[in-house]
């Protein structure tokens, strides 16, 4: 079985690249052959992928392989490949953002080329529906996952300190109140992210060193899956500690902080971290069970595969506006990137 992942950018440890790597690892574990097609490919990202047994393919040299499944991220790539004659049986469109233009869906007339239309959150569905007049019923919400490396029995917090000794902040944003936090606490804080020149893969081995995590996005699922208290806060603010009472509401906004947009000072964050820690420890095992049920990668992917296999209707040929959009996608990529997907 052959699966193809498409993303515009394989430079840096950003969300879409990590998302694809996590999905690719799952398919590899099931015996699938994995190809990642991209436009911008940094050497370090290529090595990370190839070390895991994935084939990395620049779109200037795209293979003639027939794919059993295509995961398409980013607006132009899949339509351009379809116009060039990409052979595939099933395809999933996935939007990982509610506001980045490259994450938006192709026009409505092109959507029958997909078997499933995925969005990362309810917020993303609502925003796309509002902005482009799309029926929200076409979407399947597929939240960020807890990847395989976080699902083993050893990948969970076994015990907790009674008081916070060490936490980490995982962010790629310059959030002044988080940067000032060490002035108001008597425990250690490590920072991970591009703004601190400490960007790295976030692993269970790394996170299990900490009593709590301040973060947003997919790292929230990581922490919850490990049984570590997670404090949601970043550039938009946030709700503070994730609890059994607020997890569903925060999930609708991809744990971004945009649900409450509650802004605090560094002092207030420090006070909440300490005062709420005992309750966060008590909630951690409950939240871990909830998180594994909602976000475990095997559960999420198998649901997607079941859904796309329900229908075996023939795929319509490109015509009209769908054909025009695919042609325009190819033309735009060729113009911007000089020779991309040109005739070999």
N, C-alpha and C positions, 0 to 999 in steps of 0.2 A: 504494500500500500504506500502511495506517495502523497505527501502533504506539502503544500507550498504556503509560505507566509510572505506577505508583501508589506514592506514599510519604506517610507521615503528616506529615512535617516538612520544609519547605523554608526553614529558618531556620538560618543559619550554614553553614560549610564542613565539614560532618560527612561521615562515610563514605557513608551511603546516598544523599545528594544528589550527591556526587561520582561515586559508582558509576553512578547514573542518567545523569548528564551524559555520562560516557564512553561508555556504551552508546548514548545518544541520538545522539551525534556520529557513531558508526559507522553507525547506520541512516540518518541524514541523508545521509551520504556515498554511500549506496546508493540514494538517491532516495526514501526513505520519508518520509511525513508523520509528525511526532512530536508527541504530546501528553503533557504531564506533569500528572497530577491529584494534588492534595494538599489538606491541611487547613490547615496553617499555612504561609503564603507571605510571606516577607520581601521587601521591595521590591528589595534588592540581589540576591537569588537569582532573582527574576523577571527582572530585567534581564539577568543572566548567561545565563539560559536563552533569553530572547527575542532577545538579540543573536546567538545561534547559530541562530536560525530555528526554535525550538521553541515550540509553543503551551502556555501555562501555564493550567490550568483549576482554579479552586477547586471543591470538590465540592458547593458550594451551587448551582452553575450548570453542571451536567455536560452535555456535548453528546450529541446523539442519534446520533452517528457510529457506524457499524459498524467495529470494529477487526479487522484481520487477525491481530494479535498483542497480547497484554497481558502485561506484566511486572509482577507483583504483589509488592510488598514490604509488610510490616507487616500484622498479623493481621486487622484488621476491615474494611479498605477494600474489597477485592475481593468478599468475601461480601455486603456491604451493597449494592454496585453490581449484583451478580448478582440479588439479590432485587428491585432496582428495575428490572430488565429490560435490563441491559447486553448489547449485541450484540457478539459476538466469535467468531472462528473457532478461535483457538488461544490458550492461556494458559500462562504459566510462573510458578510460585511460587518465590520466591527468599528464602532466609534468610541474612542477612549476619552472624549472631552465634550463639554457642552458649549465651548466658546472658541476653540481653535479652528480656523477655517479649513485647515487641511484634514481635520477629523470629520467634516460634514459628509453627508451622503450624496451620491450622484442624483440626478433628476429622477423624478418618479417613473418616467418611461423606461429608465435603465434598470430599475430595481428587480424586474423579473429574471435578470441574469443571476440573481442570488437565490439561495434556498432558505436563508435566515438573515434577518437584519438585526444586529445586536447593538446595544448601547450600554454604556458603563453604569448608568444610573437613571433614576426617574427624572432628575434634573436635566440630564442630557436629552431625554425623550421630550420633555416639555419644551425645552429651548428650541430644539430642531422643529418641533411641530409648530411652535409660534413663529419662528423665523422663516420657515419655508412652506408653511401651510400643509405639512404632511399629517396624515392620519396617525395618531399615536398608537393605534392598534397594530401597525405593521412591525413594531419593535418588539424584540425580546430583550429584557434587561438581564445583562450578564455582568455581575459585579467583579471587581478585582478578586483574584484567587489567592488561596493559601497553597503554595506550590509543593511539589513532592518532598523537597528537602525539609519542609517544616512539619511533615505529617508523621514522621517516625515516632516511636514511643519515647526515644531519647530526646526528641526535640520538644521538650516542654519543661516549664518551670517546676522543679520538685519541691522547693521551699522558698520562703520569702523572709527577708529581714524585717524586723518589727518597725524599724525606722529606715528611711531612705539613706543609703550610703553613696549610691552612684546612679546617675541617669544618663541617657543620651538624648540628643536632639538630632533628628534626621530631617533636613530641609535643604532645598536648593534656592531658598529665598533669603533676602537680607531683612530679617525681622528684628527691629531694634530692641524690642522688649525681650526677645529670646536671647539676643546677644548680651544684654545687660543682666541677665538672670544670675550669673555667678556672684554679683555684688550682694545678693539678698538671700543666699543659701549657705549652709555649712556642709554641703555634700559636693562630691565631684560631678562635673558635667563634661561629657565628650560630645563634640559636634561632628556630624557627617553630612557632606553635601558639597556641591560645586562651589558655593560661595565661600567655603572654608578651605578649599583645595584639598578636601578629604573625601572626595567622591569615591565610593567603592561598592562592591556588591554587598548587599545586606543579607547576611546569613543567620541561621539559628545560632551558630557558635558565637557570633558577634553579639546578638541581642540578649542572649542568656546571661551575659555579664552584668546586666543592668537591672535595677529595681523597678524602673519605670521608663517609658519612652514618650517623648514629646514629638509629635509628627502629624502628618495628614496623609490622605491617599492610601496607596497600596500597603505602606508600612503599617498602617493601622491593622489591616488583616493579619500581617505577619505577627505583630505583637499579641493580638488577641488569640491567635492560633497557638502561640507558645505559652499562653497563660500569664503574660506579663501585663501589668496595668498600663493602659495607654491613655495619655493626656492629649486630646486633639486641640492643636493650636498652631497657627501659621499666619501667613500674610493677611488672611481675611478675619483673623481671630479664631474663635472656636468655642466648643461647648465645655472644654475641660475634660475630666475623666469620662471615658466611655463606660456606660452602665447598661444593665439589662433593660432599663427604662428608656434610654435614648438611642440605643444602637440602631433600631429600625429607621428612626427619623434621620439620623446622621448618614446612614447608608444611602438614603434617597439623594443625598448631595455628595456621594462618593467620599464621605468623611473629609470634606474639604474645608470645613469651617463656615461655608456659605449658608448653612441652614440657620444659624443664629447670628453670625457676623458679630459675635460678642468680643469686643476689644478690651484688653486688660493692660495694666502696667506690669513691669517686671516684678515689682513687689507683690502685686495681687496674685500673679501666677505662682510665685514662690509660696505664698501663704496657702493657696489652694492645693498645691502639690503636697504640702505637709499635712494640712488638716484633713484632706480627703484620702490620704494614703491607706489608712486602716480599712476603710470601706472598699477601696479599690482592690486591696488584697483579698477581701472576703468575696468580692464579685468575680475575681479572676477565673476560678474553676468553672463557674456558671457561664461566663462569657466565652471561655474556651470551647465548651460543648456547643454553644450557640454558633460560634464562628466556624467550627468544623462542619456543622450541619449546613450552614449557609454558603461557605466559601471554599471548601476543599476542592482542589482542582479536578480530581477524578469525578466527583459528583457533577460539577459544572460542565465539564466536557462531555461526559456520557449523556447528559440531558440534551446537549446541543446535537450530538450525533443521532440520538433517538428522534429528535424533532425534524432534522433535515431528511431523515430516511422515511418519514411518513408519506411523502408525496413523490411519485415517480412520473409526474407529468412532463412532457417534452418541453425543453427550454425554447422560448421563442427566438427566432432569428432577429438580429439587429436590424432595425429599420426606423425610418422617421427620425424623431428627436433623439432616440436612444443611439442610433447609428451616428448621428451628427455629434452627439456628446462624446462618444468613444473616439471618433476621428479627431475632434478638437482636443481631447486629452492627449492623444498621441502627438499631435502637432505642437501643443504647448510644451510637452516634455522635450521633444526634439529641438525646438527653438531655444529653450532655456539651457539644455544640457548638451547641445551639439552632438548629434549623431546617436542619441539614445534611441534604442529600438530601431535603428536604421536597418535597411536590408543588408543581409550578410552575403 
